[in-house]
């Protein structure tokens, strides 16, 4: 135990901004697609239903961010300063941010900016696009060539689709 970083007086492990952004982006995009698939399955295609779906997705994103931040706080089991738990929770902002485009699509359908029926398809496409871009950007940051980066982005988007479809089928 004497060799552990906590025992040696080192600060608890910090999740860097890039890691938090990527995790939150992927998690948020998959969460948004899965939620839209699940909510749409139960027939909410009216404007009021889409506004409700947008609100529910936002609440779910905040709850997921809270749960994930709290899990980090507990899992690190390091001596924490007074406001450390709030700082840990604030670092979950990428997850909430990643669902905002889908919230906007659903809310826009609820406000009559576009038809509420069928908005789940553009939302699904948008979130798969987010997964592609995240994969592309991370591959380029890892010094991969453009063709390799595009392949990584496509693979990430495909894996995201598989996860979302599996979630939809399970629920």
N, C-alpha and C positions, 0 to 999 in steps of 0.2 A: 504494500500500500504506500510505502514511503516513496516509491518511484513514480507514483501517479502525478500528472500535472497539477491536479488540485492540491495534493499534499505538498508539492514543491512550491506552492504559492502562485502558480501560473493562473492567469485568468481563464474562465471557461471558454471553450471553443466558440469562436464567432463564425457564423455562416456569412461568407462574403456576399456582396451585393449581386454579383453575377449568378452565383449558385441560387440565391433566394429568388432572383428574377426569373431564372429558367424553371426552377421548381414551381413557383407560383404560376408562371405562364402556362406551363404544360398542365398542371393540376386544374387551373381555372378553365382552360379551354375544354378539357375532358369533362369537367364538372358541368359546365354550361351546356355542352352538347348532350350529355346524359340526362340532365334535368329537363331540357326542352323535349327530348324524346319521351321521357316518362310523363311529363305534363301534357304533351300533345296526345299521347295514347289514351288519355281519359277524356278526350273530346272538347277541350277548351279552344274553340275557334272563334268565339265572339270577341269584340273589342274589349269588353269588360274582363273577359277571361284572360286575354293577353296582358292586360294591365296587372291583373292578379299574378299571372305567371312571372312577369318582370319583377314584381315586388318579392315574390317567393324565391326567385333565383338570387336576388340580392341578399335576402335574409340568409339563405343557405350558404352563400359565399362568405358572409361575415361569420356565420357559425362554424364553417369549415376552417377559416383562418384562425378563429379563436381556439378551436380544438387543436389545430396543428401547432400554433404558437405555445399553447399550454403544454402540449406534449414535449416540445423542445425544452421548455422551462423545467419540467419535471425530469426528463431523461438526462439532462446534464448534471443534475444533482450536485451542483457546486454551491459554495456559499454565495448567496445572492445579496446584492445591495437592495435597498428599500424599493426603488422603482424599476428594478431589473425586469420584473414580469411584464410591465407595460411596454418597455423597450422591446422585449422579445415579441410581444403581440403586434407591435407596430411594424416589425420587420416582415410581417405576412401581407403587406400591402399589395405585392404583385399578384397574389391569388385573387384578391377582390378586383383589382384593376383588369385582370384577364377576362372576367365575366362581363365587364361593362359594355363591350360591343353587343353582346347578346341581349343584355338588359335593354339597351337602346333599341335594338330591332323589335323586341317584344313590346316595349312601351310605345314605340312609334306605331306599331300595328294597333295597339290599344287606343292611341290618340287619333287614329284615322289617317295617318300619313301614308299608309299602304294597307292592302287587304290583310286582315288578321288570319284568314284561312291560308295555310301553306307557308307561313313565315318560318316554320321550323327548317325548311330546306335551305334557305339562305343562311340561317343561323348555323346550321350544321356545316355548310360550305365555308362560312367565315371562320369557324373554329378549327376546321381542318387546315385552312389557310394559315391560321396563327401557328399551328403545330409545324407546318412546313417552314414558315419563316424562322421560327425558333431553331429548328434543326439546321437550316441553311446558315443562319448567323453563327451558331456555335461551331459548326464545321469550318466556316471561314476563319473564325477566331482561333481555331486549332491548326491553322495554316494548311488546310486542305485545299486542293485545286477547286475551281468552280464546278467542273463536272462531278467531282467527288462530293462537294458540298450539296449540289442539287440532288444527288442520289441519297445522301443522308437526310435531307429535308423531305424527300418523297417517302423514304422509309419511315421517318417519324410520323408523317401524316397518315400513312397506311396503318401503322401500329395504333395511332390514335383512333382511326376509324374502327379497327378491330375491337378496341376496348369499348368504344361507345356502342357499337352494334351488340357486343356481348352483354353490356349493361342493359340495353333496351330489351333484349331477348330474355334475360334473367328476370327482369322486373315485369 
